[in-house]
């Protein structure tokens, strides 16, 4: 024991753990480069040697061989006795055509979020977006690059696909007539909602650069005939005449002032009986326990990407109240993901005009 009361780590275990944590960024780049080179797609039909993969990916074979061994080290590939490489179930998530693919999400992390995270110090010192520092853009202005926009929206499809069933299990959408997905990207969540509720129609609302990809996605999903595509800006106006308005993973992208603007715009478009659903991660209140690592990553990602943050239920409730909504319930979906249901407060106009 030392004077501080801590055991001396004669095996070097703490040092090894520290080194693992410090160098953890290497796995991000390994996965990103594998996604960029479409390694998993090339391995989808069976094992291949590094020489064969180098030819089809136009890569330097000795260096690609080293990348493949790193994929073996993190469990995404296996190294066969004939010196070939084969995908594992984990590695199959990198296939662009896999039902549970995370290919686009890997590209987004490696291309966009990587540089923002590299400037975390700036965000911690200032509370401002590192992406804005790097690109001199605000909000989602960086999606004016249509290639970047497509990667981002495909990534949101992958993330929505993984949570859509849990959302449907947790919340009853039956009886919904017209569901508006505000900022819904290519519409993966709306696809799931409309498939589960055949009598409902949908409105997918997002920026102009999402429209082409959204139209293709809705068409290939077989629900294009039940869904209206409307382009616009949710800081200005959103579609009217819907009975359910969904904001999934929207408010965490924005500061409180901007999030309040979005809620105010939604409130003006809603009739008295309409429901607003805020689907977001919810930070535990007070000292209820340490944050899960996934929530920590998401929270810091909001900081470096947008100068924003994840919020507690109480913080969402305060924003909704300030925008003239009354919270009717808070439904747990899975883990820290929840659905806050709110309706326009009958005293909204009186309170806002007081």
N, C-alpha and C positions, 0 to 999 in steps of 0.2 A: 504493500500500500504506500502511496505517496502522502505527503503532508496534506494535500487537498482531499484525501479520502478516496481517490480513484485508483483502481488497480493498474499496475504497470503492464502494458500490452507487450509482453516479450515476444509474441509471435508476429508482431507487425500487423495484426488484423485491422486496427484502426487506420493505419497508414494505407493499407491496401484498399479499404473501403473508401477512404478519402480520395485516393487516386482514381478509383472507379467512378465516383461521383463527379470529380473534376473533369475527367475526360469523356463524360457521357455523351457529349455532342457528336462523337464519331459515329454513333449508331444512326443518328438523324441523317447524316450525309451518306452513309452506306445505303440506307433504305431509299433516300431520294435519288441517288445516282442509279441504283438498280431500277427504280421506276422510270427515270429519264431514258434509260437504255432499253426499257421494256424486256428486261431479263426474264421476268416471270411469264410473260406471254410467249417468249421463245422456248421456255421450258415446259409449257403447258402440255405438249404432246409427248413428253418423255425426257429422259436424261440426255445431256449433251456435254461435250468436253469444252474446256475454256477456249481451245482453238476454234472450234465450230462456232461458239457464241461470239467470239471476237470478230469472226468474218461477218456474221449477220448484223452485229451491232456497230461495225466499223470502229472497233476499239483496239488498243494496244494489248496484245494477248497476255504478256507476262503481268501487266498491271490489272487486267480484267481477272486473271486467275487469282490475284491477291484479293480483289473485291469479292469474288465468289467464296473464297475461304473465310472472309469476314462474315458473309451471309450464313455460312455453316456455323460460325462461332456464336451467332445470335439466334440460331434455330430456324432460319428461313429456308435453308437448303441443306441437303445431305451430300456427302462426298462418297461416291461409290468406288468399289474396288477397281474398276476399269478406268479410274481417274476422271470420271464424268461427274456431273452435278445434277441433282434432282430436287424439285420443289418439295417442301414439307407443307402440311396443312396451313401453318402460319404463313409461309412464303406465298401460298396461293392467294392470300388477301391482296397481293401486289398485282395479280392478273387484272387487266383492265376490263375483262368480260366476266369476272366472277360475280355471282349474285350478291356477295357481301364485300365487293371490292373496296379497297382503300387506296387505289392507285392515284386518283386525282388529288386526294387529300395529302398523299405523300409528296406529290409535285408541288402543291401549294405551300406546304411546310418548307420544302427545300428551296423554292424559288422566292417566295414572298416573306414568310414569317422568319426565315433564317436570318436575313439581314436586319430585320427589326429587333429580334432577340439579341443580336450582336451589339445593339445600342441600348440595352437595358439600363445601363448606368445613366444615360441621358434622361430616361423616363423616370427613374427613381429620384433623381435630383430635381426634376422640374415638374413631374406629374403629367408631362405632355407625351404625345405619340412619337415614338421613334420613327415610325413610317413617314410621318409628316416631315420630320427632320431630313430624312433621306431623299424623299421624292418631292418635297414641297407641295404635297397634296393634302386635302382635308377629307374626312369621312371616307367615302368610297369613290372619290374622284379617280383613284388609280385604276378603277375598272373601265375607264375610257379606252384603255388598251383592250381590244376585243379578245385577244388571245389570253390575256390574264383573266378577263371576265369569264371566259368559257371554263378555264381551269377552276376558278373559284366556284362557279355555279355547279360544276360537276362534283366538286368536293362537297358542296352542301347537299347534293343528292345522296351521296354516300353516307353522310352523317345522319340525314333525316331518315334514310332507309333503316338504319340501325335502331332508331328510337320510335319509329312510327307505330309499330305493333304494340309497344309498351304504352304509348299514348292512347291508342284505341282501347286497350284493356282497362286503363285507369279512368277514362272519361267517356260518358255515354253521349254520343253524337246523334243518336236516333231521334227523329223528329225534326232535325235540322233541315231547313228548306234551301237556303242559299248561304254557302260558307265562303267567306273571303279570307284568302291567305295573303296577308299584307307583308310585302318583302319576301315572297315565297320562292324566289329564284326560279328554278326550272320546274317546281311544283311537285316534288316527290311526296311531301306530306299530304298535299291536297289529293294526289292520286290515291293514296291509301285511304283517306277519309271518304272519298267518293265511291271507291270500290266497296267499302264496308257499309255505305249508306246509299243504295241504288236510287232512292227517290230524291236525293239531294242534287243540287247543281252547285257549281263552284265559280269563284272569281279569283284569278291569279293576278296579283298586282305587284309590279316591280319596275325597275329602271328599263329604259328602252333596250339596252344591250342584252337584257335577259330574254327578250321576246322571241327571237328566232329559235334559240335552243329550247325554250319552254314549249313552243309550239310543236317542235319535233318530239320532245319527251312526252307530252300529253297525247300526241297522236300514236306514238309507239306503245303507250300504256293503255290505249283503248278508251280513254275518257274525254277525248278532245271535244266531242259533241255535247258534253255536259258542263263544259268549263269555258268561261269567257276570259280572254286575255286583255288586260288593261295596263298600259304603261303610264308611269307617272312618278311623282315624288311625294312620299308620305309626310314631308314637312309642309306641303301645300294643300293637298286634298287626297282623299281616298274614296273608293266607290261607295255609293249609298245603296240602301235597299236590301242589305243582307241581314240575316238574323244571328249569324255567328261571325265574329271577326277574330282571326288568329294572328298573334304576333309571336312567332317562335324564334328564339335566339336573335331578337332584334334590339331590345332595349339595352342589353349588355354592351352593345357596340357604341353607346352614346353616353355623354355626361348627363347629369341630372337635368340640366336646363334643356338640353336637346331631346332627352327622353320625354320630358314633360310636353314639349312641342308636339311630338308624335302622338301622345295620348290625347292632347287637346284636339288635334285634327281628327283623330278617330272618333272622339266623342261628338264632334259636330256632325259627323256623317251618320251616326247611329240613331235609331229611333228608341223609344223608351223601353221596349221589350227585348232589344238586341243584347247579346252577350259578347263580352270581350274576354278572350283567353290569352293570358300571358304565360307562355311556356318557356321557362328558363331554369338554369341551375339556381339553387338557393343556398347562400352561405349560411351555415348554422348561426343562430343568434348567440350573442355574448360568449360565454365560456363553455358552451355545450360540448366542446371537444376539438381536437386538432382537425384542421381541414384535410380532406382527402387529397392525395397527390394530384389526381386528375382535376380537381377543382382549383388547386393552387396553380397548375399549369394554365388552365383556362383564364383564371383571374389575371395572371401576369401577361398572358397573350393579349387580353383586352387592354392592358396598360400600354404595352409597346406598340400595338397595332393602332389603337384608337384613343389612347389617353383616357380610357374608361375602366369599368370594373364589373365584377359580379356583385350581386346584392343579396341582402337578407330579405326574408319575407316582409319584415317590418318596413324596410326601405322601399320595396315595391308598393306596399300598402300606402305609404305616405305619398308617393308619386301619384298613385291612382286617386287618392283622396283630393290632392291638389288639383287634379285634372277634372274633378267632378264626377268620379266614379265611386260606387259603393261595392266593396268586396263581398261576394256572397259565399265563397268557399275557397279553400286551398287544398288541392288534391296532389298527393305524392304519386309520382309516376314510377321512378326507379332511382335508387341512390339519392342524389341531391337534386334531380330533375323534378320539377313540380309544375302544376297548372293552377294559376290563380284565375278564378272566374270573377268577373266584375260586370256590373250593369250601370248605366247612367243613373246617377243619383237624382231623385225627383226634386231635390232642392238645389241642383247644380246651378241653375240660372240665378237663383236668389243669392247663393253664396258667392258666385263669381262677380256679381254686380254690386256686392255689398262693400 
